[in-house]
Amino acid sequence: MRTTTRPALLAVGAVATLALSLTACNDGSGTQDSAVGTSASSAAPSGATSAPASAPAAHSASAPAAGSASAPAAGSASAPSGGRTSTSGGGSSSSGTGGGGVIAACTTKNTSVTFLQSSGHASDAQAAAATLKITNSSGAPCTIVGPTTVVADDDQGKASPVSGDNSKDGSDAVDVPAGAAVVADVLYNDVNSEGTKSARYTCPVQASHVKVALPKDVGTTVNVMKANGSPGGVFSVCGTDFKVGAFAAR
């Protein structure tokens, strides 16, 4: 009996040991752990991209890039340039003169003309000096550019007309503000050295009126005034011409 029982017990133990060994090899948890290890290994990102999602990017939203809406570029509408202000002011000034900044010419339509005879006679030292006055009668400035001509006719028609201009003595541009005036001297000889003493101040041309033509404009005829501005003056010219000076404000 003892000999029969011992081999049976050894056989049962061997079977149990084999079963345990097989169970350990086929354990589902062991297989799953191996699979998880493999999956995690393959899904793990490389070292270059392993930065965690919580790490802030190099260019965060709090630091806008140059040229973004929160950092306007130079010259944008939010920062008006000085050029616009200057241009706006220039527009106002130009409209005031009514020609894109170009002042209108002085003509018979926007001026009035006064001619005053000399207050004294010519002498050996100096000529008689009449006064030509141009007044801007408009509401805007005007300019005189070029020669102004004066023509005098003898009232009796006994002598040829005489004339003079300022083409050599001062025809540069002169601006005349609205309501202002400029004057020019008209130098002439009113002494007759060939006549008798009683006719010493009687010249061939005795003009009670003169014709004045501004540059590039039709002439206007005005009466000669006395030196004090009262009517009844005479422009008495001995000689063939006279000289018109430059215009200036006085």
Secondary structure, DSSP 8 states (H G I E B T S, - for coil): -HHHHHHHHHHHHHHHHHHHHHHHHT-HHHHHHHHHHHHHHHHS--GGG---TTS--SS-TTS--TTSTTS--TT-TTS--HHHHHHHHHHHHHHHHTSTT--EE--TTTEEEEEE--SS---SS--EEEEEEEEE-SSS-EEE-S--EEEE--TTS-S--EEEE-TTT--S-EEE-TT-EEEEEEEE----SSS-GGGTT--SEEESEEEEE-TTS--EEEEEE-TTS-S---EEE-SSB-EE---B--
